[in-house]
Amino acid sequence: MSSRHTLAPARSVEDHRQRIEDLLRPLAGRETEPVPMAHALGRRLTQDVYSPLDLPMFRNSSMDGYAVLADSVAIVPATLPLAGVVAAGNTGAPVLPAGAAMKVMTGAPIPQGADCVVPVEHTQSDGKTVTIERGRATGDFVREPGTDVRAGQLLAAAGTVLRPRHIAALAAVGLAELPVRRKVRAAVITTGDELVQAGLRLLPGQIYNSNGIALAAALEDNGAEVVSLTHSTDDPEEFRRRLDEAVTAADVVFTSGGVSMGDFEVVKDVLTPLGGEFGHVAMQPGGPQGLSVIGGIPVLSFPGNPVSTMVSFEVFARPILRALTGLPEITSSELPLRDPVHSPAGKRQFLRGRTTDHGVELTSGQGSHLIAAMAHANVLIDIPAATTDLPPGSLVRTWPL
């Protein structure tokens, strides 16, 4: 493999992440798509959204009670004839006779001729008349049109990442769909003759394929849409077919496995002649990495050990994907170590840890194959490349998982 196709030895984590971000940042300009309101949660608006109508749309009652003219109950107690009942959803145009009362439910239209509502708990009724025990002023318990929002008023600005509170307001004005940024479309290709789909019988030397479903879950959790999830054996022709299909469907492709120094490194063998760059990043786990652009589509190639795959995603892909989607940035915290740490010189180490009331402790096992142990972690402990030994109590940077 010629040197022009290899990453510089011991490229730093920062340099490799910057290259990935430079490749993916143009995806911020992807087009707008309309989505139904029910699917808009977590999506980023691309246009200002204005209310098409007033809220409330009509005068309605904020209480269960009796709609009256305030002047008719200026002196209490006052007994008034009951002229009917107005329920929420009444589509008629009820009119209050002079000197009478009409029973109204919360949200029901205020009858024409009424200007206030007396809550039911301040009344007595025999079904024909109602005795008002407490007077009310004009406007009491009446919701006037437009007191929440006026037609033409801005409801949500372009760039807003839609949360449930936004969805509630936008749905209340009758919008059926919203203009949002199209999600990053991602394809995942796992590789390796040894990998078997869950549910099938394993033969000696085989293991279940966890990387594919794990990467897909990580992508969806960070705002991407997984449009393809496939597996290739170590046969170069099969991998190339999978790759051609992936770059046709996706904005970015993720591969796992086949990037190191072994004899059957199918990803590296196929992509290097196409301009792919493969080499080591000064980190552990996840040192072997690859970057390619195939047909204008970035291809991020991670090592195949399960923990290496997941740590690579967390370190290199998660930050830029969240930025593209508009999800909140993941921020680090400094916590004291509960355990001593020894780290190899020259490699930035990402240990799996669990936070406690007194700091952060290592989870059992740090090998790149120990995916079950990673399930017990809730942070990555970020040990700088220049650090080799840390005693208990040392402050370390941690990244939430």
ChimeraX attribute file (.defattr): number of C-alpha atoms within 10 A of each C-alpha:
attribute: neighborCount
match mode: 1-to-1
recipient: residues
	/A:1	10
	/A:2	7
	/A:3	9
	/A:4	12
	/A:5	20
	/A:6	17
	/A:7	19
	/A:8	14
	/A:9	11
	/A:10	15
	/A:11	16
	/A:12	18
	/A:13	18
	/A:14	13
	/A:15	11
	/A:16	20
	/A:17	18
	/A:18	14
	/A:19	12
	/A:20	19
	/A:21	17
	/A:22	12
	/A:23	19
	/A:24	20
	/A:25	13
	/A:26	10
	/A:27	18
	/A:28	17
	/A:29	10
	/A:30	13
	/A:31	12
	/A:32	16
	/A:33	14
	/A:34	15
	/A:35	17
	/A:36	12
	/A:37	17
	/A:38	11
	/A:39	11
	/A:40	21
	/A:41	16
	/A:42	17
	/A:43	23
	/A:44	25
	/A:45	24
	/A:46	20
	/A:47	16
	/A:48	13
	/A:49	18
	/A:50	17
	/A:51	20
	/A:52	17
	/A:53	17
	/A:54	18
	/A:55	20
	/A:56	18
	/A:57	17
	/A:58	15
	/A:59	19
	/A:60	24
	/A:61	28
	/A:62	19
	/A:63	20
	/A:64	19
	/A:65	23
	/A:66	28
	/A:67	32
	/A:68	30
	/A:69	25
	/A:70	19
	/A:71	15
	/A:72	19
	/A:73	21
	/A:74	14
	/A:75	13
	/A:76	13
	/A:77	13
	/A:78	15
	/A:79	19
	/A:80	20
	/A:81	17
	/A:82	21
	/A:83	19
	/A:84	16
	/A:85	17
	/A:86	23
	/A:87	14
	/A:88	13
	/A:89	10
	/A:90	12
	/A:91	10
	/A:92	9
	/A:93	11
	/A:94	16
	/A:95	14
	/A:96	20
	/A:97	17
	/A:98	14
	/A:99	17
	/A:100	21
	/A:101	29
	/A:102	26
	/A:103	24
	/A:104	27
	/A:105	23
	/A:106	17
	/A:107	21
	/A:108	22
	/A:109	25
	/A:110	30
	/A:111	25
	/A:112	15
	/A:113	16
	/A:114	25
	/A:115	20
	/A:116	26
	/A:117	30
	/A:118	29
	/A:119	23
	/A:120	18
	/A:121	11
	/A:122	13
	/A:123	17
	/A:124	13
	/A:125	14
	/A:126	8
	/A:127	11
	/A:128	10
	/A:129	16
	/A:130	22
	/A:131	19
	/A:132	27
	/A:133	18
	/A:134	16
	/A:135	19
	/A:136	23
	/A:137	15
	/A:138	14
	/A:139	15
	/A:140	17
	/A:141	21
	/A:142	22
	/A:143	22
	/A:144	17
	/A:145	16
	/A:146	15
	/A:147	11
	/A:148	11
	/A:149	20
	/A:150	18
	/A:151	15
	/A:152	12
	/A:153	13
	/A:154	13
	/A:155	17
	/A:156	19
	/A:157	14
	/A:158	13
	/A:159	16
	/A:160	17
	/A:161	21
	/A:162	19
	/A:163	13
	/A:164	11
	/A:165	9
	/A:166	16
	/A:167	19
	/A:168	11
	/A:169	16
	/A:170	22
	/A:171	13
	/A:172	13
	/A:173	19
	/A:174	12
	/A:175	15
	/A:176	12
	/A:177	16
	/A:178	23
	/A:179	21
	/A:180	23
	/A:181	24
	/A:182	22
	/A:183	23
	/A:184	24
	/A:185	19
	/A:186	23
	/A:187	30
	/A:188	28
	/A:189	24
	/A:190	27
	/A:191	24
	/A:192	22
	/A:193	14
	/A:194	15
	/A:195	19
	/A:196	17
	/A:197	14
	/A:198	12
	/A:199	7
	/A:200	8
	/A:201	11
	/A:202	14
	/A:203	9
	/A:204	7
	/A:205	8
	/A:206	13
	/A:207	15
	/A:208	14
	/A:209	18
	/A:210	16
	/A:211	26
	/A:212	23
	/A:213	16
	/A:214	13
	/A:215	24
	/A:216	22
	/A:217	14
	/A:218	18
	/A:219	24
	/A:220	15
	/A:221	12
	/A:222	22
	/A:223	21
	/A:224	22
	/A:225	19
	/A:226	22
	/A:227	16
	/A:228	18
	/A:229	18
	/A:230	17
	/A:231	22
	/A:232	22
	/A:233	15
	/A:234	18
	/A:235	16
	/A:236	18
	/A:237	13
	/A:238	14
	/A:239	23
	/A:240	16
	/A:241	11
	/A:242	20
	/A:243	24
	/A:244	13
	/A:245	14
	/A:246	24
	/A:247	21
	/A:248	13
	/A:249	16
	/A:250	19
	/A:251	21
	/A:252	25
	/A:253	26
	/A:254	24
	/A:255	27
	/A:256	28
	/A:257	26
	/A:258	26
	/A:259	25
	/A:260	21
	/A:261	10
	/A:262	8
	/A:263	8
	/A:264	17
	/A:265	18
	/A:266	24
	/A:267	31
	/A:268	27
	/A:269	17
	/A:270	18
	/A:271	25
	/A:272	19
	/A:273	12
	/A:274	13
	/A:275	15
	/A:276	23
	/A:277	21
	/A:278	27
	/A:279	20
	/A:280	21
	/A:281	25
	/A:282	21
	/A:283	22
	/A:284	22
	/A:285	24
	/A:286	25
	/A:287	23
	/A:288	25
	/A:289	25
	/A:290	29
	/A:291	26
	/A:292	23
	/A:293	18
	/A:294	18
	/A:295	9
	/A:296	11
	/A:297	18
	/A:298	19
	/A:299	27
	/A:300	23
	/A:301	30
	/A:302	29
	/A:303	25
	/A:304	23
	/A:305	19
	/A:306	26
	/A:307	23
	/A:308	26
	/A:309	25
	/A:310	23
	/A:311	24
	/A:312	26
	/A:313	20
	/A:314	16
	/A:315	18
	/A:316	20
	/A:317	20
	/A:318	19
	/A:319	19
	/A:320	21
	/A:321	23
	/A:322	18
	/A:323	17
	/A:324	22
	/A:325	22
	/A:326	21
	/A:327	17
	/A:328	11
	/A:329	12
	/A:330	12
	/A:331	9
	/A:332	15
	/A:333	12
	/A:334	15
	/A:335	19
	/A:336	19
	/A:337	23
	/A:338	19
	/A:339	15
	/A:340	13
	/A:341	16
	/A:342	13
	/A:343	19
	/A:344	15
	/A:345	14
	/A:346	15
	/A:347	22
	/A:348	23
	/A:349	24
	/A:350	24
	/A:351	24
	/A:352	28
	/A:353	27
	/A:354	20
	/A:355	19
	/A:356	11
	/A:357	5
	/A:358	11
	/A:359	19
	/A:360	28
	/A:361	22
	/A:362	21
	/A:363	18
	/A:364	14
	/A:365	14
	/A:366	18
	/A:367	17
	/A:368	19
	/A:369	16
	/A:370	15
	/A:371	18
	/A:372	12
	/A:373	16
	/A:374	26
	/A:375	11
	/A:376	14
	/A:377	21
	/A:378	17
	/A:379	24
	/A:380	24
	/A:381	26
	/A:382	18
	/A:383	24
	/A:384	17
	/A:385	18
	/A:386	12
	/A:387	16
	/A:388	16
	/A:389	13
	/A:390	16
	/A:391	13
	/A:392	14
	/A:393	15
	/A:394	16
	/A:395	16
	/A:396	18
	/A:397	17
	/A:398	25
	/A:399	19
	/A:400	16
	/A:401	15
